[in-house]
Amino acid sequence: MYYYQRIKDLREDNEKSQKEIAELLGISQQHYSLYEKGERELPMHHFITLAKYYDVTLDYLSGIIQKPEKLYR
């Protein structure tokens, strides 16, 4: 799975809007939308912010592993 599908799935599973996540990242909703479409690369500092927010590992967020693992145990 590509990371952009994973960030979309996590957002939807947590019943958040693109606008809410964009605000968390300090960017516009339009800019965030490009990340979810895979049209723009997500910077590492945003990966870290999202991993902390959703409490998942970077491996899961990036699509390297398929089973979610908690970031904080």
CYANA upper distance limits for C-alpha pairs under 8 A (distance plus 0.5 A):
  1 MET  CA      5 GLN  CA      7.36
  1 MET  CA      6 ARG  CA      7.55
  1 MET  CA     63 GLY  CA      5.76
  1 MET  CA     64 ILE  CA      8.36
  1 MET  CA     66 GLN  CA      8.41
  2 TYR  CA      6 ARG  CA      7.04
  2 TYR  CA     62 SER  CA      7.45
  2 TYR  CA     63 GLY  CA      6.13
  3 TYR  CA      7 ILE  CA      6.67
  3 TYR  CA     61 LEU  CA      6.66
  3 TYR  CA     62 SER  CA      5.03
  3 TYR  CA     63 GLY  CA      5.76
  4 TYR  CA      8 LYS  CA      6.84
  4 TYR  CA     35 TYR  CA      6.64
  4 TYR  CA     36 GLU  CA      5.15
  4 TYR  CA     37 LYS  CA      6.88
  4 TYR  CA     38 GLY  CA      6.01
  5 GLN  CA      9 ASP  CA      6.60
  5 GLN  CA     36 GLU  CA      6.91
  5 GLN  CA     37 LYS  CA      8.24
  6 ARG  CA     10 LEU  CA      6.57
  6 ARG  CA     61 LEU  CA      6.74
  6 ARG  CA     62 SER  CA      7.84
  6 ARG  CA     63 GLY  CA      7.32
  7 ILE  CA     11 ARG  CA      6.61
  7 ILE  CA     36 GLU  CA      7.13
  7 ILE  CA     61 LEU  CA      7.34
  8 LYS  CA     12 GLU  CA      6.68
  8 LYS  CA     36 GLU  CA      6.28
  9 ASP  CA     13 ASP  CA      6.42
 10 LEU  CA     14 ASN  CA      6.63
 10 LEU  CA     54 TYR  CA      7.95
 11 ARG  CA     15 GLU  CA      6.73
 11 ARG  CA     16 LYS  CA      5.83
 11 ARG  CA     17 SER  CA      7.55
 11 ARG  CA     18 GLN  CA      8.14
 11 ARG  CA     21 ILE  CA      8.22
 12 GLU  CA     16 LYS  CA      6.45
 12 GLU  CA     17 SER  CA      7.99
 16 LYS  CA     20 GLU  CA      6.77
 16 LYS  CA     21 ILE  CA      7.54
 17 SER  CA     21 ILE  CA      7.07
 18 GLN  CA     22 ALA  CA      6.46
 18 GLN  CA     29 GLN  CA      6.33
 18 GLN  CA     32 TYR  CA      7.31
 18 GLN  CA     33 SER  CA      7.40
 19 LYS  CA     23 GLU  CA      6.63
 19 LYS  CA     28 SER  CA      7.79
 19 LYS  CA     29 GLN  CA      5.37
 20 GLU  CA     24 LEU  CA      6.89
 21 ILE  CA     25 LEU  CA      6.84
 21 ILE  CA     29 GLN  CA      8.47
 21 ILE  CA     32 TYR  CA      8.27
 22 ALA  CA     26 GLY  CA      6.48
 22 ALA  CA     27 ILE  CA      5.61
 22 ALA  CA     28 SER  CA      6.13
 22 ALA  CA     29 GLN  CA      5.75
 22 ALA  CA     31 HIS  CA      8.27
 22 ALA  CA     32 TYR  CA      6.18
 23 GLU  CA     27 ILE  CA      6.53
 23 GLU  CA     28 SER  CA      7.57
 23 GLU  CA     29 GLN  CA      8.25
 25 LEU  CA     46 HIS  CA      7.01
 25 LEU  CA     49 THR  CA      7.82
 27 ILE  CA     31 HIS  CA      6.94
 27 ILE  CA     32 TYR  CA      7.38
 28 SER  CA     32 TYR  CA      6.85
 29 GLN  CA     33 SER  CA      6.56
 30 GLN  CA     34 LEU  CA      7.15
 31 HIS  CA     35 TYR  CA      7.53
 32 TYR  CA     36 GLU  CA      7.18
 33 SER  CA     37 LYS  CA      6.82
 34 LEU  CA     38 GLY  CA      6.68
 34 LEU  CA     39 GLU  CA      5.59
 34 LEU  CA     40 ARG  CA      5.93
 35 TYR  CA     39 GLU  CA      6.56
 35 TYR  CA     40 ARG  CA      5.60
 35 TYR  CA     41 GLU  CA      6.74
 35 TYR  CA     42 LEU  CA      6.47
 42 LEU  CA     46 HIS  CA      6.98
 42 LEU  CA     47 PHE  CA      7.28
 43 PRO  CA     47 PHE  CA      6.98
 44 MET  CA     48 ILE  CA      6.75
 45 HIS  CA     49 THR  CA      6.77
 46 HIS  CA     50 LEU  CA      6.58
 47 PHE  CA     51 ALA  CA      6.57
 47 PHE  CA     58 LEU  CA      7.65
 47 PHE  CA     61 LEU  CA      8.07
 48 ILE  CA     52 LYS  CA      6.72
 48 ILE  CA     58 LEU  CA      7.67
 49 THR  CA     53 TYR  CA      6.60
 50 LEU  CA     54 TYR  CA      6.49
 51 ALA  CA     55 ASP  CA      6.02
 51 ALA  CA     56 VAL  CA      5.58
 51 ALA  CA     57 THR  CA      6.44
 51 ALA  CA     58 LEU  CA      6.53
 51 ALA  CA     61 LEU  CA      7.12
 51 ALA  CA     71 LEU  CA      7.78
 52 LYS  CA     56 VAL  CA      7.25
 52 LYS  CA     71 LEU  CA      7.53
 55 ASP  CA     70 LYS  CA      5.97
 55 ASP  CA     71 LEU  CA      5.50
 55 ASP  CA     72 TYR  CA      7.08
 56 VAL  CA     60 TYR  CA      7.04
 56 VAL  CA     61 LEU  CA      7.23
 56 VAL  CA     68 PRO  CA      6.91
 56 VAL  CA     69 GLU  CA      6.06
 56 VAL  CA     70 LYS  CA      5.07
 56 VAL  CA     71 LEU  CA      5.13
 56 VAL  CA     72 TYR  CA      8.37
 57 THR  CA     61 LEU  CA      6.77
 57 THR  CA     68 PRO  CA      7.91
 57 THR  CA     69 GLU  CA      6.39
 57 THR  CA     70 LYS  CA      6.59
 57 THR  CA     71 LEU  CA      5.33
 58 LEU  CA     62 SER  CA      6.37
 59 ASP  CA     63 GLY  CA      6.76
 59 ASP  CA     64 ILE  CA      5.59
 59 ASP  CA     65 ILE  CA      6.26
 60 TYR  CA     64 ILE  CA      6.39
 60 TYR  CA     65 ILE  CA      5.54
 60 TYR  CA     66 GLN  CA      6.75
 60 TYR  CA     67 LYS  CA      7.40
 60 TYR  CA     68 PRO  CA      6.16
 60 TYR  CA     69 GLU  CA      7.42
